[in-house]
């Protein structure tokens, strides 16, 4: 009996050894391929963006990014001043991971408060230095020029000369006929404020802004609003970025004219940056890389965003060529960003205004 059990155990052991010797040391090729394919599957990434560019541009960009990367993406549209105030309030509990669009003056103010994370995207390696922060805190995605948006019909009916300089806006016939955003809420209007101070000097500049205040019918929250108001014939003169005026004209506001100050005007570099303490830094870096590509920058024209582009290989929209001869000042973005709080506070004092809330 014992001998029979011993023989049976020996046979089982022999079979086990044979099967083990036949098993491969490594998993089958199809198993390894499956593991590799699983590793390639998109991670469960999500991204929230604070967007300062036009809403239709933000919608298109977030949809395309989600489609191409699988990263679930959403955005909140705000003016630059609103975004800056929000990320200051959220400093220790950041909701979003990306700031996308709007003048980089506000980004530089955010750097002063340690609200951004440096990231040097390889896709920006050949960008001109003026379009990127030397430490990588922001990178430019477009540039746009500040100027006047005008109602052609109103000027013709009243037989008025169109304004071609900043001082022309002070003419008596234009009293109460001008709309601009407020620099406390709008990056567009802050560009105007910083432009005037850089052109005229601080004392003469604030004297001018105080006099201009007497000409203003309405301060809007958003920098794009004055151009649309002109298109709707709610106001004959608006101060805004000129590419937005071209957009409105193409949308059907045929009486829109544009004019740029002959003594020179300021301009924006619209940026993209990663917010410190944002919830998904990996997705944020992916988005920055994506926005700096030639193909993505050229997508803006699909939704009538007619800015000049920062990627040297990207072809700017044909519509932007209307603005190519605009005289620009040597706008100091670093100075404008670092002095933003003080300049806005003094603007509020001399004009006795505060940013609109709705």
Residue pairs with C-beta under 8 A, 6 or more apart in sequence:
26 32
42 69
42 70
42 71
43 282
45 69
45 70
45 71
45 72
45 280
45 282
45 283
45 286
46 71
46 72
46 73
46 279
46 280
46 283
47 65
47 71
47 72
47 73
47 74
47 97
47 98
47 280
47 283
47 284
47 287
48 73
48 74
48 75
48 76
48 95
48 96
48 97
48 98
48 278
48 279
49 58
49 62
49 73
49 74
49 75
49 76
49 96
49 97
49 98
49 99
49 100
49 287
50 75
50 76
50 78
50 83
50 86
50 87
50 96
50 98
50 99
50 100
50 275
51 57
51 58
51 61
51 62
51 75
51 76
51 77
51 78
51 100
51 101
52 77
52 78
52 79
52 80
52 83
52 99
52 100
52 101
52 102
52 103
52 187
52 270
53 100
53 101
53 102
53 270
53 305
54 224
54 244
54 247
54 303
54 305
55 77
56 303
56 304
57 101
57 300
57 303
57 305
58 75
58 77
58 100
58 101
59 75
59 303
60 299
60 302
60 303
61 100
61 291
61 296
61 299
62 73
62 74
62 75
63 73
64 296
64 299
65 71
65 73
65 287
65 290
66 72
66 73
68 290
69 286
69 290
71 283
71 286
71 287
73 283
73 287
75 100
76 96
78 86
79 102
79 181
79 185
79 186
79 187
79 221
79 222
79 223
80 102
80 103
80 105
80 106
80 186
80 187
80 190
81 106
81 183
81 184
81 185
81 186
81 187
81 190
81 344
81 355
82 185
82 221
83 99
83 102
83 106
84 106
84 109
84 110
84 340
87 94
87 96
87 99
87 110
87 115
87 275
88 110
88 113
88 115
91 113
91 115
91 276
91 277
92 277
93 277
94 275
94 276
94 277
94 278
94 279
95 279
96 275
96 278
97 274
97 275
97 278
97 279
97 280
97 281
97 283
97 284
97 287
98 272
98 273
98 274
98 275
98 278
98 284
98 287
98 288
99 107
99 110
99 116
99 271
99 272
99 273
99 274
99 275
100 141
100 272
100 287
100 291
101 141
101 270
101 271
101 272
102 187
102 268
102 270
102 271
103 187
103 188
103 190
103 191
103 268
103 269
103 270
103 271
104 133
104 138
104 140
104 268
104 269
104 270
104 271
104 333
104 337
105 187
105 190
105 191
105 194
105 268
105 333
105 336
105 337
105 340
106 187
106 190
106 337
106 340
107 116
107 133
107 137
107 138
107 271
107 273
107 337
108 133
108 138
108 333
108 334
108 336
108 337
108 338
108 340
109 337
109 338
109 340
109 341
110 116
110 273
111 133
111 137
111 138
111 337
112 337
112 338
114 276
115 275
115 276
116 137
116 138
116 273
116 274
116 275
116 276
117 137
117 273
117 274
117 275
117 276
117 278
117 281
117 284
118 133
118 135
118 136
118 137
119 136
119 274
119 284
119 285
119 288
120 132
120 136
121 139
121 285
121 288
121 289
121 292
122 289
123 289
123 292
123 293
123 311
124 131
124 132
124 139
124 292
126 312
127 139
127 140
127 292
127 310
127 311
127 312
128 310
128 312
130 140
130 269
131 139
131 140
131 143
131 269
131 310
132 138
132 139
132 140
133 139
137 273
138 271
138 272
138 273
139 271
139 272
139 273
139 288
139 292
139 310
140 269
140 270
140 271
140 310
141 270
141 271
141 272
141 291
141 292
141 297
141 309
141 310
142 269
142 270
142 297
142 300
142 305
142 307
142 308
142 309
142 310
143 267
143 268
143 269
143 270
143 307
143 308
143 310
144 241
144 242
144 243
144 244
144 267
144 268
144 270
144 307
144 308
145 241
145 242
145 243
145 260
145 265
145 267
145 323
145 326
145 328
146 188
146 191
146 192
146 195
146 239
146 240
146 241
146 242
146 260
146 265
146 266
146 267
146 268
147 239
147 240
147 241
147 242
147 245
147 258
147 259
147 260
147 261
147 265
147 326
148 162
148 163
148 169
148 237
148 238
148 239
148 258
148 259
148 260
148 261
149 226
149 227
149 230
149 237
149 238
149 239
149 240
149 242
149 244
149 245
149 248
149 256
149 257
149 258
150 162
150 163
150 230
150 236
150 237
150 238
150 256
150 257
150 258
150 259
151 230
151 233
151 235
151 236
151 237
151 255
151 256
151 257
152 255
152 256
152 257
153 233
153 255
154 160
154 233
154 236
155 161
155 162
155 236
155 257
158 173
160 173
161 168
162 257
162 259
163 169
163 171
163 174
163 237
163 259
164 259
164 260
164 261
164 262
165 261
165 262
165 263
166 196
166 199
166 208
166 261
166 263
167 208
168 174
169 178
169 212
169 215
169 237
169 239
170 208
170 211
170 212
170 215
174 215
174 237
175 214
175 215
176 215
176 216
176 217
177 215
177 217
177 235
177 236
177 237
178 212
178 215
178 216
178 217
178 235
178 237
178 238
178 239
179 216
179 217
179 218
179 219
179 220
179 225
179 226
179 229
179 230
179 234
179 235
179 237
179 238
179 239
180 189
180 192
180 216
180 219
180 220
180 226
180 238
180 239
180 240
181 188
181 189
181 219
181 220
181 221
181 222
181 223
181 225
181 226
181 239
181 240
182 189
182 219
182 220
182 221
182 353
182 354
182 355
182 356
183 189
183 190
183 192
183 193
183 343
183 344
183 347
184 344
184 347
184 348
184 354
184 355
185 221
185 222
185 355
185 356
186 220
186 221
186 222
186 223
187 223
187 268
188 222
188 223
188 224
188 239
188 240
188 241
188 268
189 219
189 223
189 239
190 336
190 340
190 343
190 344
191 241
191 266
191 267
191 268
191 331
191 336
192 239
192 266
193 209
193 343
193 344
193 347
194 266
194 331
194 332
194 335
194 336
194 339
194 343
195 265
195 266
195 329
195 331
196 205
196 208
196 209
197 205
197 206
197 343
198 205
198 266
198 329
198 330
198 331
198 332
198 335
198 336
199 205
199 263
199 264
199 329
200 208
206 346
206 347
206 350
209 347
209 350
209 351
210 350
210 351
213 350
213 351
213 353
217 235
218 229
218 235
219 353
219 355
219 356
220 226
220 229
220 356
221 355
221 356
221 357
221 358
223 240
223 241
223 244
224 240
224 241
224 244
226 235
226 238
226 239
226 240
227 238
227 240
227 244
227 245
227 248
227 256
228 248
228 253
229 235
229 238
230 236
230 237
230 238
230 245
230 248
230 253
230 256
231 248
231 249
231 251
231 253
231 255
231 256
232 253
233 255
238 245
241 268
242 258
242 260
242 323
242 326
243 305
243 306
243 307
243 319
243 320
243 323
245 256
245 258
246 258
246 304
246 306
246 319
246 320
246 322
246 323
247 304
247 305
247 306
248 256
249 256
250 304
250 319
251 304
258 322
258 323
260 323
260 326
260 327
261 327
262 327
263 327
264 327
264 328
264 329
265 326
265 327
265 328
265 329
266 328
266 329
266 331
267 328
267 331
269 310
269 333
270 307
272 287
272 288
272 291
272 292
273 288
274 281
274 284
274 285
274 288
275 284
278 284
290 296
291 297
292 310
292 311
293 311
294 311
294 313
294 314
297 309
297 310
297 311
297 314
298 309
298 314
298 315
300 306
300 307
300 309
300 317
301 317
301 319
304 319
305 317
306 317
306 319
306 320
307 316
307 317
307 320
308 316
308 320
308 323
309 315
309 316
336 343
347 353
348 354
